[in-house]
Each structure stands twice: as C-alpha cells, then as structure tokens.
Amino acid sequence: MHLFVTSLFTSFIVTLSLKGLHLFNFIKWHPVSFLKKLEWFEWTAFERWVILFLMIAIVAFLLLVVTQLLVMVPPFLLSLILGIVMASLLELKILNLPIELSSIKKFSIPFFIVILIAMRLIVETARYRTKTLFR
C-alpha cells in the first residue's frame, strides 16, 4: 500500500510539473502529444493527462520495486544515474535527436531537474522502506 501511494504521489507531482513546464515553455514538446498518434479513440485533454498520470504511476511503482532490491548502491548515486539516464533517453526519443554530443545542447534542463527530483523521491522511499522492513 505504501508503495502504491508513493507512486501515485510521484506521478501527481511529475504530471503537474510537466504541465507547468509546458505552460511556461520550458519544454518544446507537449507531454501528451504521443496520444494523438493513437487514432482509435477521441481523447479529450483531461483524458490525455489522466493517461499520462497512470503511465507515470505504473513506471514509478515498478521503479520503487526494483530500487528496493539495489541495497548496495548509495541512494544519491543511484537516483542521479537513473534520473540522468531516464531523462536523456526520454528527451532523445521525444525530440528524435541523434545520439551525439551536440544533442546535449537541445536538452531541457528543467525537465532533467523534474526527473531527478522524482527519482530521488522514488529511490529514497524505496531505501527507507527496505531499511524499515528488514531491520
């Protein structure tokens, strides 16, 4: 139950942050534009954001479960590495950038910060849960 609530909270924070980043033009792409490619349904704007929220919640839950198993790695280092890798892969995929050093200049730093904060929350919560369960 604790992991589920944490993943929902993380998903809520990340979804709100993405909405804010898009609203103030810190990111050049729309966070829910991938659902426009699915022509099976007519999505309203609210439904697209709910689908994004649920997808982030599922990924956050899986990351919580996986990071509980990585006990030997320091949480700060693990969250930093996972956050940078996830944010880089997402930006490369979303912006269709080649894997080159020149692509780094096109990354959105506020997006990286949002992902790093979410990863820090996930990894620290998983570490706390691991320590309290297995004392």
C-alpha positions in Angstrom: 0.0 0.0 0.0 2.8 2.4 0.9 4.5 1.9 -2.5 1.2 2.4 -4.3 0.6 5.7 -2.5 4.2 6.9 -3.1 3.9 6.1 -6.8 0.6 8.0 -7.1 2.1 11.0 -5.3 5.2 10.9 -7.5 3.0 10.6 -10.6 0.9 13.6 -9.5 4.0 15.8 -8.8 5.6 14.8 -12.2 2.4 15.4 -14.1 1.8 18.8 -12.6 5.5 19.7 -13.2 5.2 18.6 -16.9 2.0 20.7 -17.2 3.9 23.7 -15.7 6.9 23.2 -17.9 4.8 23.1 -21.0 2.7 26.1 -19.9 5.7 28.3 -19.3 7.5 27.0 -22.5 10.4 25.3 -20.7 10.0 22.3 -22.9 9.4 22.5 -26.6 7.2 19.4 -26.8 3.8 18.7 -25.5 3.8 16.0 -22.8 0.6 14.2 -24.0 1.2 14.5 -27.8 2.0 10.8 -28.1 -1.7 10.0 -27.6 -2.6 11.9 -30.7 -0.9 9.1 -32.7 -3.4 6.6 -31.4 -6.4 7.2 -33.6 -8.6 4.6 -32.0 -10.1 7.0 -29.5 -11.0 10.6 -29.4 -9.2 11.8 -26.4 -10.1 15.0 -24.5 -7.3 17.0 -23.0 -8.2 15.8 -19.5 -8.2 12.2 -20.5 -4.8 12.5 -22.1 -3.4 13.9 -18.9 -5.1 11.1 -16.9 -3.5 8.5 -19.2 -0.1 10.2 -18.7 -0.6 10.2 -14.9 -1.4 6.5 -14.9 1.6 5.6 -17.1 3.9 7.6 -14.8 2.3 5.9 -11.8 3.0 2.4 -13.2 6.6 3.3 -14.1 7.1 4.8 -10.6 5.7 1.7 -8.9 8.0 -0.6 -11.0 11.0 1.7 -10.1 10.1 1.5 -6.4 10.0 -2.3 -6.5 13.3 -2.5 -8.5 15.2 0.0 -6.4 14.3 -1.8 -3.2 16.5 -4.7 -4.5 19.5 -2.4 -5.1 20.7 -2.2 -1.5 24.4 -1.9 -2.1 24.3 1.2 -4.2 24.2 4.6 -2.4 20.7 6.2 -2.9 22.1 9.6 -4.1 24.3 7.9 -6.7 21.5 5.6 -7.8 18.9 8.3 -8.2 21.4 10.6 -10.0 22.4 7.9 -12.5 18.8 6.6 -13.1 17.5 10.2 -13.4 20.1 11.3 -15.9 19.7 8.1 -18.0 15.9 8.2 -18.0 15.7 12.0 -18.8 18.3 11.6 -21.5 16.5 8.7 -23.1 13.2 10.4 -22.9 14.5 13.6 -24.5 16.3 11.7 -27.2 13.2 9.7 -28.0 10.7 12.7 -27.9 12.8 15.1 -29.9 14.1 12.5 -32.3 17.7 13.6 -31.7 20.7 11.6 -32.8 23.0 10.1 -30.2 25.7 12.7 -30.4 27.3 15.2 -28.0 25.8 18.1 -30.0 22.3 16.8 -29.0 23.0 17.6 -25.3 22.6 21.3 -26.1 19.0 20.8 -27.1 18.0 19.1 -23.8 15.7 20.9 -21.4 17.4 21.4 -18.0 14.1 22.0 -16.1 12.8 18.6 -17.4 16.0 17.0 -16.2 15.5 18.6 -12.8 11.9 17.3 -12.5 13.0 13.8 -13.4 15.9 13.9 -11.0 13.7 15.0 -8.1 11.2 12.3 -8.9 14.0 9.7 -9.0 15.3 11.0 -5.7 11.9 10.6 -4.1 11.5 7.1 -5.5 14.9 5.8 -4.5 14.9 7.4 -1.0 11.4 6.0 -0.3 12.5 2.5 -1.5 15.6 2.7 0.6 13.6 3.8 3.7 11.1 1.0 3.1 13.9 -1.6 2.7 15.6 -0.5 6.0 12.3 -0.5 8.0 11.2 -3.8 6.6 14.5 -5.7 7.1 15.8 -4.4 10.4 
